[in-house]
Each structure stands twice: as structure tokens, then as C-alpha cells.
Amino acid sequence: MKKIYLLVTIASIVLLVIFTHTSCTQNSESKPLTKEQMIERGHYLVEFGGCHDCHSPKVYTDMGPIPDTTQLLSGYHDDGMLPAGDPQMVQPGKWVMTDKNFSAWVGPWGISYAANLTPDNATGLGAVTEELFIKTLRDGKIKGVGRDILPPMPWPGIGSISDEDLKCIYAFLRTLKPIHNQVPQPVPPDQIGEVLAKK
């Protein structure tokens, strides 16, 4: 009788171990996301990541600025509203300045402008492939090989997320309304004074 109990106990333990291992293995293997799931996750990541903070023009309310829903993620719009300022104030260790939309930034790196992230072929990401999009954010170079991505774009953090998450962001950005908006090229530090004097 004791042998039967012992065999049943051992068999139960073996079955429990096999079941637990199989169950855990199946749960840890994830299915590829559908296109709709990728877009939904990309939307979540864009919202959570604060992309609108710099890449979307703003509407001012009693509670402060909010993204202009008619121009979401279309980048800096050249409306001549950079503030006049003293270039000496944006030297390393001092201040940085921004425009009313938080889409143009002046600092020791020069003047940087938030990119148009809509799928417009001529002025946005319309002609950028998924592979190039990921390379750009991984390497911190425009189109993966061009000039450095400038502050305040937090590309090192964004570039450290998974390929799947970057693909989800790309998938979501492709669903935006294309907005034709040519963002200016950055201004080098030695030309800040000239640009700010024109304002």
C-alpha cells in the first residue's frame, strides 16, 4: 500500500512539474501583434512619451497649452514667433529658450526645431521606411546617417526601447493625417545672435 501511495505521489509531482513548465512556457511566448494592436500600442507610447510636448503646435487654454488637434505632430510651424533674446544667455550652464509651442529650442547647441512626424511625403515621415525610422532613433542621426538629432529630443531613451515598440510607434505615425509643413534646418550656435536679432 505504501508503494502505491509513493508511486501516486511521485507521478503527481512529475505531472505537476510538466504541467507548470508547459503552462509557463506557453504564457511567456507572445503572439505577434496585429496591425491594429501595433497602432494602438504606438498611440499609447506616443501619448505616454510626451511627443506632443514638442512636436504638436499648441492651443492656449485657461489651464495652459494643449496640443492643437488639427495639426498633431506636425512639428515646428514657422510663424516668426521665436523670442528676441541675448545669445549670451544660452551658453552652457545658463538658460535655454523656447517658442510658444515648445517646438523651437535655443541653447548651446544652436536652434533646433521639432520635426514633422506626420506621413507627408515631402515634409514629414512619409518617405521614411520603418527600418530607417528605427535606425534614426537608435543612432541619433537624421535618416540614420545624417546630422545629429539635437536637444531636447530624448532619442537615447526612445532608441533604447524594443524594436517592437519602435515599430508600433512607426505604425501609429503612419495613421496620422499628412500635414505639409517644412520645418527649418537647425541653426548652428555661432548664428543664434543673427537669428534672434531678426525677431
C-alpha positions as CSV (number, residue, x, y, z in Angstrom):
1,M,0.0,0.0,0.0
2,K,2.8,2.4,0.9
3,K,4.4,1.7,-2.5
4,I,1.2,2.7,-4.3
5,Y,1.0,5.9,-2.3
6,L,4.6,6.6,-3.1
7,L,4.1,5.9,-6.8
8,V,1.0,8.1,-6.9
9,T,2.8,10.9,-5.1
10,I,5.8,10.8,-7.4
11,A,3.5,10.6,-10.5
12,S,1.5,13.6,-9.2
13,I,4.7,15.6,-8.7
14,V,6.0,14.7,-12.1
15,L,2.7,15.7,-13.8
16,L,2.6,18.9,-11.8
17,V,6.1,19.9,-12.8
18,I,5.3,19.1,-16.5
19,F,2.1,21.0,-16.4
20,T,3.6,24.0,-14.7
21,H,6.5,24.1,-17.1
22,T,4.2,23.8,-20.1
23,S,1.8,26.4,-18.8
24,C,4.6,28.9,-18.0
25,T,6.3,28.3,-21.4
26,Q,3.0,28.9,-23.3
27,N,2.3,32.1,-21.3
28,S,5.8,33.6,-21.9
29,E,5.6,33.1,-25.7
30,S,3.7,36.0,-27.2
31,K,1.9,36.1,-30.5
32,P,2.9,38.8,-32.9
33,L,0.7,41.9,-32.6
34,T,-1.9,42.5,-35.3
35,K,-1.6,45.8,-37.2
36,E,-4.5,47.2,-35.2
37,Q,-2.7,46.2,-31.9
38,M,0.5,47.8,-33.1
39,I,-1.2,51.1,-34.0
40,E,-3.0,51.1,-30.6
41,R,0.3,50.4,-28.7
42,G,2.1,53.1,-30.8
43,H,-0.6,55.6,-29.9
44,Y,-0.2,54.7,-26.3
45,L,3.6,55.1,-26.5
46,V,3.4,58.5,-28.3
47,E,0.9,59.8,-25.7
48,F,2.9,58.4,-22.7
49,G,6.2,59.5,-24.2
50,G,5.1,63.2,-24.4
51,C,5.7,63.5,-28.2
52,H,3.1,66.2,-28.4
53,D,5.0,68.4,-25.9
54,C,7.4,69.5,-28.7
55,H,6.0,68.0,-32.0
56,S,2.5,69.4,-31.9
57,P,1.5,73.1,-32.1
58,K,-0.5,74.3,-29.1
59,V,-3.8,76.0,-28.3
60,Y,-3.7,78.0,-25.1
61,T,-6.5,77.4,-22.6
62,D,-7.1,78.6,-19.0
63,M,-5.2,75.6,-17.9
64,G,-2.2,76.3,-20.2
65,P,-1.2,74.9,-23.6
66,I,-2.7,71.8,-25.1
67,P,-2.0,70.1,-28.5
68,D,-3.8,71.6,-31.4
69,T,-5.8,68.6,-32.7
70,T,-5.9,70.0,-36.2
71,Q,-2.1,69.9,-36.5
72,L,-1.0,66.9,-34.3
73,L,2.7,66.0,-34.5
74,S,3.3,68.3,-37.5
75,G,6.4,69.9,-35.9
76,Y,7.6,73.5,-35.7
77,H,5.5,75.9,-37.8
78,D,7.5,79.0,-38.9
79,D,5.3,81.7,-37.6
80,G,8.1,84.1,-36.7
81,M,7.4,83.8,-33.0
82,L,10.9,83.0,-31.7
83,P,11.5,85.4,-28.8
84,A,14.2,88.0,-29.1
85,G,17.0,87.2,-26.7
86,D,20.6,87.6,-25.7
87,P,22.7,84.8,-27.2
88,Q,24.9,85.0,-24.1
89,M,22.0,83.7,-22.0
90,V,22.1,80.3,-23.8
91,Q,25.7,79.5,-23.2
92,P,26.5,76.1,-21.5
93,G,25.3,76.2,-17.8
94,K,22.9,79.0,-18.4
95,W,19.4,79.2,-19.8
96,V,17.6,77.7,-22.8
97,M,14.7,79.4,-24.6
98,T,11.7,78.1,-26.5
99,D,8.8,79.4,-28.5
100,K,5.1,79.4,-27.5
101,N,4.6,75.9,-28.9
102,F,7.8,74.4,-27.3
103,S,8.8,73.3,-30.8
104,A,11.8,75.6,-31.3
105,W,14.6,75.4,-28.8
106,V,17.6,77.7,-28.3
107,G,20.6,76.5,-26.4
108,P,24.3,75.9,-26.5
109,W,23.7,73.5,-29.5
110,G,22.1,76.3,-31.5
111,I,18.5,76.4,-32.5
112,S,16.6,73.1,-33.0
113,Y,13.2,72.6,-34.4
114,A,10.8,69.8,-33.7
115,A,10.3,67.6,-36.8
116,N,7.1,67.0,-38.7
117,L,6.2,63.4,-37.7
118,T,3.1,63.1,-40.0
119,P,3.3,60.9,-43.1
120,D,3.6,63.8,-45.5
121,N,5.9,62.6,-48.3
122,A,7.6,65.9,-48.9
123,T,8.0,67.4,-45.4
124,G,7.3,64.6,-42.9
125,L,8.0,60.9,-42.4
126,G,6.0,59.7,-45.5
127,A,9.1,58.6,-47.4
128,V,10.9,57.2,-44.3
129,T,10.9,53.4,-44.1
130,E,10.3,51.5,-40.8
131,E,14.0,50.4,-40.9
132,L,15.3,53.9,-41.3
133,F,12.9,55.2,-38.6
134,I,14.4,52.7,-36.2
135,K,18.0,53.4,-37.2
136,T,17.5,57.1,-36.8
137,L,16.3,56.7,-33.2
138,R,18.9,54.0,-32.3
139,D,21.8,56.0,-33.7
140,G,20.7,59.6,-33.0
141,K,21.3,60.6,-36.6
142,I,18.8,62.1,-39.1
143,K,17.9,59.3,-41.5
144,G,20.3,57.1,-39.6
145,V,23.4,58.7,-41.2
146,G,22.9,62.4,-41.3
147,R,23.5,65.2,-38.8
148,D,23.0,64.6,-35.1
149,I,19.5,64.8,-33.6
150,L,19.6,67.8,-31.4
151,P,18.3,68.6,-27.9
152,P,15.8,68.5,-26.4
153,M,14.8,65.3,-28.4
154,P,15.4,62.5,-26.0
155,W,16.5,60.0,-28.6
156,P,18.8,57.9,-26.4
157,G,15.8,56.9,-24.2
158,I,13.5,56.4,-27.1
159,G,16.2,54.5,-29.0
160,S,16.6,52.1,-26.1
161,I,13.1,50.7,-26.3
162,S,12.4,47.4,-28.1
163,D,12.2,47.1,-31.9
164,E,8.6,46.0,-31.5
165,D,7.7,49.3,-29.6
166,L,9.6,51.4,-32.2
167,K,7.6,49.5,-35.0
168,C,4.4,50.3,-33.1
169,I,5.2,54.0,-32.9
170,Y,6.0,54.0,-36.6
171,A,2.8,52.2,-37.4
172,F,0.8,54.8,-35.4
173,L,2.5,57.7,-37.0
174,R,1.6,56.3,-40.4
175,T,-2.1,56.7,-39.5
176,L,-1.9,60.4,-38.9
177,K,-3.3,63.0,-41.3
178,P,-0.4,64.1,-43.5
179,I,0.3,67.7,-42.9
180,H,2.6,69.6,-45.4
181,N,4.9,71.6,-43.1
182,Q,8.5,72.2,-44.0
183,V,10.4,72.5,-40.7
184,P,13.6,74.7,-41.0
185,Q,17.0,73.3,-40.7
186,P,18.8,73.8,-37.3
187,V,20.8,77.0,-36.7
188,P,24.4,76.5,-35.5
189,P,25.5,78.1,-32.3
190,D,27.5,80.9,-33.9
191,Q,24.4,82.1,-35.8
192,I,22.0,82.3,-32.9
193,G,22.5,86.1,-32.4
194,E,21.8,86.8,-36.1
195,V,18.5,84.8,-36.0
196,L,17.3,86.2,-32.7
197,A,18.1,89.8,-33.8
198,K,15.7,89.3,-36.7
199,K,12.7,88.6,-34.5
